[in-house]
């Protein structure tokens, strides 16, 4: 889930074994309380377990109620929230998604998730190598990438370098 006022986005995955399938998307939702209402009506009330991998900045951001953070609102709705203290680097999230696609662990139903498929196909980058936010392809990509980066992170190799002290 990506938090943006009037532009909230979420991608719904079904997990089978170690394979993730994007089967629904929510986009242009007004705010966190509205997103919670939609998820409750469509899935939680039908008995589905809800795990949310939100934008980590939602822990400090306020939605409608100035006394509750967006992540606190998700927890109060009885959703299981999985988030680290900060978001992974964009490049790490993109690499996690690309690796999951290439290993056959991630699939997107382009009929059920047309915006997600379009955003993944059309995301461009600015001169600084950051995702271009002007085309509007970033919100759904962020929402789609947070759970993949959390559950299938890219582990960067660590190189050991011997340290010697001169006397």
Secondary structure, 3 states (H helix, E strand, C coil): CECCCCCEEEEEEEEECCEEEEEEEEEEECCHHHHHHHHHHHCHHHCCCCEECCCHHHHCCECCCCCCEHHHHHHHCCCEECCCCCCCCHHHHHHHHHHHHHCCCEEECCCCCHHHHHHHHHCCECCCCCECCCCCCHHHHHHHHHHHHHHCCCCCCCCCCCCCCCC
